[in-house]
């Protein structure tokens, strides 16, 4: 830029010199003086313009740098936003997977809950359909019973409980209304020293249990059995011939039983006998 300005000035000076040689002296001096003033004015104007252009160039460079900084900041912000967006997408994807897993787990839980409810309903129906059978009775309040010349069925008249009505207080016999497993227990008492006390528990016509004892003042016998009974089977107690028992309002001689659980008619429960 400066080289171009110098060339222009030299050209102007050379033109002024040539014009002075061809004219008269006075007029040449006047023209030369005016030309130099014009040149210096032009140079000052060019200088001022150059200074303004330099200032404008610096301002432009500063503005360009500012714009570059803004662009860099925007690019950095864009990168950060892109990273945040990627992280957000990852979190959303992870959340969707977790939600899907939770939905699957919830479906499994609902299925398990329904199965549990079904089992509970089945148990409740089974309980509702299971016969409620239990009885307990005392022998009498009259004191001494026996002896008899023959084995005699004991009739427990004092009925404390007879749920299901399977025990007959007129005969002393329990009749199984359903096939199932039953629990039976008895107690026997004698208070006369030297008396022989003996009782037998029967299933149908088979004697399953015999207990006896020589009384030594207040003497108890007690025992229990668990039996598998068919529908219509009977269980009862008999007093051995020549033996005695005692009972009063204290319920010292008793006979009790209840259903543990029913069996289907087709159920076959193996039994084992000792050697």
ZALO-137073 format. One record per atom (N, C-alpha, C): x, y, z. Coordinates in steps of 0.05 Angstrom, whole numbers, padded with zeros to 5 digits, always signed. Layout:
REM residues N
XYZ/...
REM end
This chain:
REM residues 275
+00017-00024+00000/+00000+00000+00000/+00017+00025+00000/+00037+00025+00018/+00055+00048+00019/+00071+00051-00007/+00080+00029-00019/+00095+00030-00044/+00079+00042-00066/+00053+00037-00068/+00036+00048-00088/+00033+00078-00085/+00031+00088-00060/+00029+00116-00055/+00054+00131-00063/+00078+00119-00057/+00103+00132-00065/+00105+00135-00095/+00097+00114-00109/+00098+00115-00139/+00080+00138-00149/+00057+00141-00137/+00039+00163-00146/+00051+00190-00141/+00064+00193-00118/+00077+00219-00111/+00100+00225-00130/+00117+00205-00136/+00139+00209-00155/+00129+00217-00182/+00107+00204-00191/+00096+00210-00217/+00087+00239-00218/+00074+00248-00196/+00064+00275-00195/+00088+00295-00195/+00109+00290-00181/+00132+00307-00180/+00146+00309-00207/+00148+00286-00220/+00161+00286-00246/+00145+00302-00266/+00119+00300-00265/+00102+00316-00283/+00104+00345-00278/+00107+00353-00253/+00109+00382-00246/+00136+00393-00256/+00157+00377-00255/+00184+00386-00263/+00184+00390-00293/+00172+00372-00308/+00171+00374-00337/+00156+00399-00346/+00134+00404-00332/+00118+00428-00338/+00133+00453-00333/+00151+00454-00313/+00166+00478-00307/+00187+00484-00328/+00198+00465-00341/+00218+00469-00361/+00207+00480-00387/+00182+00472-00393/+00170+00481-00418/+00157+00508-00416/+00150+00519-00392/+00137+00545-00388/+00157+00566-00380/+00147+00590-00376/+00165+00611-00366/+00170+00607-00337/+00189+00621-00327/+00200+00617-00300/+00180+00624-00279/+00167+00648-00282/+00149+00656-00260/+00124+00639-00258/+00113+00634-00281/+00090+00617-00281/+00096+00589-00271/+00120+00579-00277/+00128+00552-00268/+00131+00551-00239/+00143+00573-00227/+00147+00573-00198/+00120+00573-00184/+00101+00589-00194/+00075+00590-00181/+00061+00563-00183/+00063+00552-00207/+00050+00526-00211/+00062+00505-00194/+00089+00505-00192/+00104+00485-00176/+00096+00488-00147/+00094+00512-00136/+00087+00515-00108/+00059+00505-00102/+00041+00512-00121/+00013+00503-00117/+00012+00472-00118/+00028+00461-00136/+00027+00432-00139/+00038+00418-00115/+00059+00429-00103/+00071+00417-00078/+00050+00418-00056/+00036+00441-00054/+00017+00443-00032/-00005+00422-00036/-00013+00420-00062/-00034+00400-00068/-00024+00372-00061/+00001+00367-00067/+00012+00340-00062/+00013+00335-00032/+00023+00355-00017/+00024+00351+00012/-00004+00348+00024/-00023+00363+00013/-00050+00359+00022/-00061+00331+00016/-00053+00322-00008/-00061+00295-00016/-00048+00274+00001/-00022+00280+00008/-00007+00260+00025/-00020+00259+00053/-00027+00282+00064/-00039+00283+00090/-00066+00268+00089/-00081+00273+00068/-00107+00259+00065/-00103+00229+00063/-00082+00222+00047/-00077+00193+00045/-00068+00181+00071/-00051+00197+00086/-00042+00188+00112/-00065+00184+00131/-00083+00204+00131/-00106+00202+00149/-00124+00178+00142/-00126+00174+00115/-00143+00152+00106/-00130+00125+00114/-00102+00125+00112/-00088+00101+00119/-00091+00095+00149/-00090+00116+00165/-00094+00112+00194/-00122+00101+00200/-00142+00113+00186/-00169+00104+00190/-00172+00075+00182/-00159+00068+00159/-00161+00040+00150/-00148+00020+00169/-00124+00030+00181/-00111+00013+00201/-00129+00008+00225/-00141+00031+00234/-00160+00028+00257/-00183+00010+00250/-00194+00014+00226/-00216-00002+00218/-00208-00031+00215/-00183-00035+00205/-00173-00063+00202/-00170-00076+00229/-00159-00060+00249/-00157-00072+00276/-00184-00078+00288/-00203-00060+00284/-00230-00065+00294/-00242-00090+00280/-00237-00092+00254/-00248-00115+00239/-00236-00141+00249/-00209-00140+00254/-00196-00164+00264/-00207-00171+00292/-00211-00150+00308/-00221-00155+00335/-00249-00167+00333/-00265-00156+00315/-00292-00167+00312/-00292-00196+00301/-00273-00200+00282/-00270-00227+00271/-00263-00247+00294/-00244-00238+00311/-00236-00255+00333/-00259-00260+00352/-00274-00238+00357/-00297-00241+00374/-00317-00262+00362/-00322-00260+00336/-00340-00279+00323/-00329-00307+00324/-00302-00309+00321/-00290-00336+00323/-00293-00347+00351/-00290-00330+00371/-00293-00339+00399/-00322-00348+00403/-00341-00332+00391/-00369-00339+00394/-00374-00366+00381/-00363-00369+00357/-00366-00395+00342/-00355-00418+00358/-00331-00413+00369/-00318-00434+00386/-00335-00441+00410/-00346-00419+00423/-00363-00424+00446/-00388-00439+00438/-00400-00431+00415/-00424-00445+00406/-00418-00474+00399/-00394-00479+00386/-00387-00506+00380/-00383-00522+00406/-00370-00510+00426/-00366-00524+00451/-00393-00530+00464/-00411-00509+00464/-00437-00513+00476/-00452-00535+00461/-00449-00535+00434/-00462-00556+00418/-00452-00583+00426/-00425-00585+00429/-00414-00611+00437/-00425-00619+00465/-00426-00600+00483/-00436-00606+00510/-00466-00615+00508/-00481-00600+00492/-00509-00608+00489/-00512-00635+00476/-00494-00640+00457/-00495-00667+00444/-00488-00689+00464/-00468-00683+00481/-00461-00702+00502/-00485-00706+00521/-00497-00684+00530/-00520-00685+00548/-00543-00701+00534/-00547-00695+00509/-00568-00709+00494/-00562-00739+00493/-00537-00746+00487/-00530-00774+00486/-00534-00787+00514/-00526-00773+00535/-00529-00783+00562/-00559-00787+00568/-00575-00767+00560/-00604-00768+00564/-00616-00792+00549/-00608-00795+00524/-00617-00818+00508/-00610-00844+00522/-00585-00845+00532/-00576-00870+00546/-00594-00875+00571/-00598-00853+00586/-00615-00856+00610/-00643-00865+00603/-00654-00852+00582/-00681-00860+00574/-00682-00889+00565/-00662-00897+00549/-00660-00925+00540/-00658-00944+00563/-00640-00937+00582/-00637-00953+00606/-00663-00954+00622/-00677-00931+00625/-00702-00931+00640/-00723-00948+00626/-00723-00947+00599/-00743-00963+00584/-00737-00992+00588/-00711-01000+00589/-00705-01028+00593/-00713-01036+00622/-00707-01018+00641/-00714-01025+00669/-00744-01026+00671/-00759-01008+00658/-00788-01009+00659/-00799-01035+00647/-00786-01043+00624/-00795-01068+00612/-00789-01092+00630/-00766-01091+00644/-00760-01113+00663/-00779-01113+00686/-00786-01088+00696/-00805-01086+00718/-00833-01096+00709/-00841-01089+00684/-00866-01099+00674/-00867-01129+00673/-00844-01140+00663/-00843-01169+00661/-00844-01182+00689/-00829-01170+00708/-00829-01180+00736/-00857-01177+00748/-00870-01155+00742/-00898-01150+00752/-00917-01171+00740/-00913-01178+00714/-00930-01198+00702/-00926-01225+00716/-00900-01231+00721/-00894-01257+00735/-00906-01257+00763/-00904-01234+00777/-00915-01232+00804/-00945-01235+00803/-00958-01223+00783/-00987-01225+00780/-00995-01255+00775/-00979-01268+00758/-00984-01296+00753/-00981-01313+00778/-00959-01308+00793/-00954-01322+00818/-00977-01317+00838/-00985-01291+00839/-01006-01284+00858/-01032-01298+00850/-01038-01299+00824/-01062-01313+00816/-01061-01343+00823/-01037-01355+00819/-01034-01383+00826/-01037-01387+00856/-01026-01369+00871/-01029-01371+00900/-01058-01368+00908/-01072-01349+00895/-01101-01346+00901/-01116-01371+00894/-01109-01383+00871/-01122-01408+00863/-01118-01430+00883/-01093-01432+00893/-01086-01452+00913/-01102-01447+00939/-01102-01421+00946/-01117-01414+00971/-01146-01420+00968/-01157-01414+00945/-01186-01420+00940/-01190-01450+00942/-01171-01465+00930/-01174-01494+00931/-01172-01505+00960/-01154-01493+00975/-01151-01501+01004/-01176-01494+01019/-01187-01470+01014/-01211-01461+01027/-01235-01479+01020/-01236-01487+00994/-01258-01505+00986/-01254-01533+01000/-01228-01541+01001/-01223-01567+01014/-01231-01566+01044/-01223-01544+01057/-01231-01541+01085/-01261-01540+01088/-01274-01525+01070/-01303-01522+01071/-01316-01550+01067/-01304-01566+01049/-01316-01592+01042/-01308-01614+01062/-01288-01608+01079/-01279-01628+01098/-01299-01631+01121/-01308-01654+01126/-01326-01658+01149/-01313-01649+01175/-01329-01637+01192/-01319-01629+01219/-01329-01650+01238/-01311-01667+01248/-01318-01690+01265/-01300-01690+01289/-01312-01689+01313/-01298-01690+01338/-01318-01697+01360/-01309-01714+01379/-01326-01720+01401/-01309-01724+01426/-01322-01721+01449/-01309-01727+01475/-01332-01732+01495/-01329-01753+01510/-01350-01760+01529/-01339-01774+01554/-01352-01769+01576/-01345-01782+01601/-01364-01806+01606/-01354-01826+01622/-01369-01851+01625/-01395-01846+01640/-01393-01835+01665/-01417-01831+01681/-01410-01813+01705/-01430-01810+01722/-01425-01796+01747/-01433-01813+01771/-01437-01839+01765/-01449-01857+01785/-01428-01871+01802/-01403-01866+01797/-01382-01879+01813/-01372-01905+01800/-01374-01927+01815/-01361-01953+01806/-01378-01966+01784/-01364-01976+01763/-01377-01990+01741/-01364-02018+01740/-01380-02039+01740/-01370-02066+01740/-01367-02078+01768/-01358-02102+01770/-01350-02120+01748/-01374-02134+01734/-01369-02143+01709/-01389-02159+01694/-01378-02186+01688/-01396-02205+01684/-01387-02232+01678/-01376-02235+01650/-01385-02218+01632/-01375-02219+01604/-01364-02191+01597/-01348-02191+01575/-01337-02165+01565/-01361-02148+01557/-01361-02123+01565/-01384-02105+01562/-01376-02079+01548/-01391-02071+01528/-01386-02045+01515/-01391-02023+01534/-01373-02004+01535/-01375-01981+01553/-01391-01959+01538/-01412-01949+01551/-01428-01928+01539/-01422-01902+01555/-01409-01884+01541/-01401-01858+01553/-01425-01839+01550/-01439-01835+01572/-01464-01820+01571/-01460-01790+01572/-01439-01781+01586/-01435-01752+01590/-01420-01740+01565/-01435-01731+01546/-01423-01721+01521/-01415-01691+01525/-01390-01686+01522/-01380-01659+01523/-01379-01645+01496/-01372-01661+01476/-01371-01651+01448/-01379-01673+01429/-01395-01667+01409/-01402-01687+01389/-01407-01673+01362/-01386-01660+01352/-01388-01645+01327/-01390-01665+01304/-01411-01663+01289/-01415-01681+01267/-01434-01704+01274/-01438-01708+01300/-01457-01728+01309/-01449-01757+01303/-01423-01762+01300/-01415-01790+01294/-01414-01808+01318/-01414-01797+01342/-01414-01813+01366/-01442-01817+01376/-01449-01842+01383/-01476-01848+01393/-01474-01853+01423/-01486-01834+01438/-01485-01836+01467/-01503-01857+01479/-01520-01869+01462/-01537-01891+01471/-01524-01918+01469/-01505-01920+01450/-01491-01946+01446/-01462-01945+01453/-01450-01921+01455/-01422-01918+01461/-01404-01923+01436/-01416-01923+01412/-01402-01930+01388/-01398-01905+01371/-01373-01901+01361/-01367-01880+01341/-01368-01893+01313/-01384-01881+01295/-01386-01891+01267/-01374-01871+01248/-01354-01879+01233/-01341-01860+01214/-01359-01853+01191/-01366-01828+01188/-01384-01820+01166/-01369-01818+01139/-01342-01815+01140/-01326-01813+01116/-01301-01829+01119/-01290-01837+01096/-01264-01850+01097/-01243-01830+01105/-01225-01838+01123/-01205-01819+01132/-01187-01830+01154/-01170-01813+01164/-01152-01820+01186/-01162-01806+01211/-01165-01821+01233/-01177-01812+01257/-01158-01816+01281/-01162-01799+01301/-01147-01801+01326/-01167-01808+01348/-01160-01828+01365/-01176-01836+01387/-01159-01837+01413/-01172-01829+01435/-01158-01830+01461/-01178-01837+01483/-01168-01851+01503/-01185-01858+01525/-01169-01855+01551/-01184-01851+01573/-01173-01852+01600/-01191-01871+01616/-01179-01884+01635/-01194-01902+01653/-01183-01898+01681/-01201-01900+01701/-01193-01894+01728/-01206-01914+01747/-01191-01921+01769/-01201-01937+01791/-01189-01927+01817/-01206-01927+01838/-01196-01916+01863/-01196-01937+01886/-01204-01962+01879/-01205-01983+01900/-01180-02000+01898/-01164-01999+01919/-01140-02015+01919/-01146-02044+01915/-01130-02056+01896/-01133-02085+01891/-01152-02091+01868/-01168-02071+01859/-01186-02076+01837/-01170-02079+01811/-01180-02098+01795/-01168-02102+01769/-01183-02085+01748/-01169-02067+01736/-01181-02050+01715/-01169-02057+01688/-01186-02063+01668/-01177-02070+01641/-01197-02061+01621/-01188-02048+01600/-01205-02039+01578/-01193-02047+01551/-01211-02050+01531/-01203-02057+01504/-01215-02038+01484/-01199-02030+01463/-01209-02013+01442/-01213-02031+01417/-01237-02028+01405/-01244-02045+01382/-01248-02028+01357/-01239-02039+01335/-01245-02028+01308/-01262-02049+01294/-01287-02043+01290/-01307-02062+01281/-01307-02086+01301/-01299-02110+01292/-01300-02132+01311/-01271-02140+01320/-01252-02124+01312/-01224-02130+01319/-01215-02114+01343/-01204-02129+01363/-01193-02114+01386/-01165-02105+01378/-01161-02079+01379/-01135-02068+01372/-01117-02061+01396/-01129-02057+01419/-01114-02047+01442/-01126-02058+01467/-01108-02067+01485/-01116-02077+01511/-01097-02065+01532/-01109-02052+01552/-01094-02041+01574/-01106-02050+01600/-01089-02059+01619/-01099-02068+01645/-01080-02059+01667/-01090-02058+01691/-01074-02049+01714/-01088-02058+01739/-01073-02066+01760/-01083-02071+01786/-01083-02044+01801/-01106-02036+01810/-01108-02009+01822/-01093-02008+01848/-01079-01987+01852/-01066-01981+01877/-01076-01954+01887/-01100-01956+01899/-01115-01932+01907/-01122-01916+01881/-01114-01891+01877/-01121-01875+01853/-01102-01883+01830/-01114-01897+01810/-01097-01908+01789/-01110-01900+01762/-01093-01890+01743/-01103-01883+01717/-01090-01901+01695/-01106-01905+01674/-01096-01917+01649/-01103-01897+01627/-01085-01892+01609/-01090-01874+01586/-01075-01884+01562/-01087-01882+01538/-01073-01890+01514/-01087-01878+01490/-01075-01880+01466/-01087-01868+01442/-01078-01883+01418/-01094-01881+01396/-01088-01894+01371/-01096-01875+01348/-01082-01877+01326/-01090-01865+01301/-01098-01887+01282/-01122-01885+01271/-01133-01907+01255/-01142-01896+01228/-01138-01912+01207/-01149-01907+01181/-01176-01922+01179/-01197-01907+01175/-01224-01920+01176/-01237-01916+01149/-01252-01937+01141/-01270-01935+01118/-01296-01922+01127/-01311-01912+01108/-01337-01901+01115/-01355-01923+01126/-01366-01918+01149/-01384-01938+01162/-01369-01954+01183/-01343-01952+01185/-01328-01967+01205/-01336-01957+01233/-01334-01975+01253/-01341-01967+01280/-01317-01971+01299/-01316-01954+01320/-01296-01956+01340/-01310-01953+01367/-01302-01969+01387/-01315-01968+01413/-01297-01980+01434/-01304-01976+01459/-01289-01986+01482/-01305-02008+01496/-01291-02028+01507/-01305-02050+01522/-01290-02054+01548/-01305-02060+01569/-01294-02066+01595/-01290-02097+01597/-01265-02104+01604/-01259-02133+01605/-01276-02146+01628/-01283-02171+01623/-01300-02184+01643/-01285-02187+01670/-01300-02183+01692/-01288-02185+01718/-01272-02160+01727/-01274-02139+01711/-01258-02115+01717/-01277-02092+01725/-01265-02071+01737/-01281-02049+01746/-01268-02022+01738/-01285-02001+01736/-01275-01974+01731/-01290-01956+01751/-01281-01931+01751/-01294-01911+01768/-01296-01884+01753/-01318-01871+01756/-01321-01844+01745/-01341-01828+01761/-01337-01802+01761/-01355-01784+01774/-01356-01757+01759/-01365-01736+01772/-01368-01710+01758/-01341-01698+01749/-01319-01710+01758/-01292-01700+01750/-01283-01711+01723/-01299-01728+01710/-01293-01739+01683/-01266-01753+01684/-01265-01774+01701/-01240-01789+01704/-01236-01811+01683/-01259-01821+01673/-01258-01842+01652/-01272-01831+01627/-01256-01828+01606/-01266-01814+01582/-01259-01829+01556/-01273-01821+01535/-01268-01832+01508/-01271-01808+01489/-01251-01804+01472/-01250-01780+01454/-01239-01788+01427/-01246-01773+01407/-01235-01777+01380/-01242-01755+01361/-01227-01753+01339/-01233-01733+01319/-01220-01741+01292/-01231-01730+01271/-01220-01735+01244/-01195-01718+01239/-01173-01731+01232/-01149-01716+01225/-01151-01705+01197/-01158-01722+01178/-01162-01713+01150/-01177-01735+01135/-01194-01727+01116/-01209-01747+01101/-01192-01758+01078/-01200-01781+01067/-01188-01794+01045/-01208-01798+01023/-01199-01796+00998/-01217-01802+00976/-01222-01832+00975/-01245-01840+00965/-01250-01869+00963/-01229-01884+00948/-01215-01871+00929/-01195-01885+00913/-01167-01884+00926/-01164-01869+00948/-01138-01867+00961/-01132-01894+00975/-01106-01902+00969/-01097-01927+00982/-01072-01919+00998/-01074-01922+01025/-01052-01915+01043/-01039-01941+01052/-01014-01945+01045/-01000-01969+01054/-00997-01969+01084/-01000-01992+01096/-00995-01996+01124/-00972-02015+01129/-00958-02011+01150/-00935-02027+01157/-00938-02039+01184/-00932-02064+01187/-00934-02077+01212/-00906-02084+01222/-00902-02082+01248/-00876-02089+01258/-00870-02119+01257/-00844-02126+01257/-00836-02154+01256/-00843-02168+01282/
REM end
